[in-house]
Amino acid sequence: MSVRRLAAAQPESFAFSSATMEQARWWMAKYPPERKQSAVIPIMWLVQKQEGWVSEPAIRAIAALLEMATIRVLEVATFYTMFQLAPVGKHHLQVCGTTPCMLRGAEELKNVCKSRIGAKHAVSADGLFSWEEVECMGACVNAPMVAIDDYYHEDLTPDALEALMDKLARGEKIASGSATGRITSAPEGGPQVLTDPALYDGSLAKRITLPGLPEKV
């Protein structure tokens, strides 16, 4: 596993927003008081949703809230790649580079990111975008895919990715899922088996009697 370090430039301080603190308290209440440190991962995720990344002052604030050693929180932050340790763009792209996506065009998608954003982990000049290459995110059948913010975008081509980024740059919302309209993981062109609605709408159900049931008294 690669070494992950905190960004060289750090903010002077961090403060939980009222909404983040409310949710953090909710997570802490799920555990006995002596086990509240178990909430470190969800609280760190809340901090990242608030700030976009996890800074060193935020790590210290989480440690103080949970009454745990700062190094223990730092260990969590640097171990899990879901946590960003440096500032990211307003929209962060995670490009899958594992074999299925690579074979289906992930390299071309990375080239789009390089040309529009810059090097991996860099933030675009307008602050809108950043990107990184990640390992398999479990959408291999719809490769290649890119996770943008919290949602998967699948069956992508360079043009399709460019179109998504154009919409985001204009402040528009984008729809997650397949760029080709594929239904879940069905073949291109739509499902080819189990197409009769009667197979799953309950119309074929018949009342049955389980064998071996005791007789009613």
Secondary structure, DSSP 8 states (H G I E B T S, - for coil): -------SS--S-----HHHHHHHHHHHTTS-GGGGGGGHHHHHHHHHHHHSS--HHHHHHHHHHHT--HHHHHHHHHH-TTS-SS---SEEEEEE-SHHHHHTTHHHHHHHHHHHT-STT-B-TTSSEEEEEE---S-GGG-S-EEETTEEEES--HHHHHHHHHHHHTT-----EETT---TT--TTS--SS--GGGTSSTT------TT-----
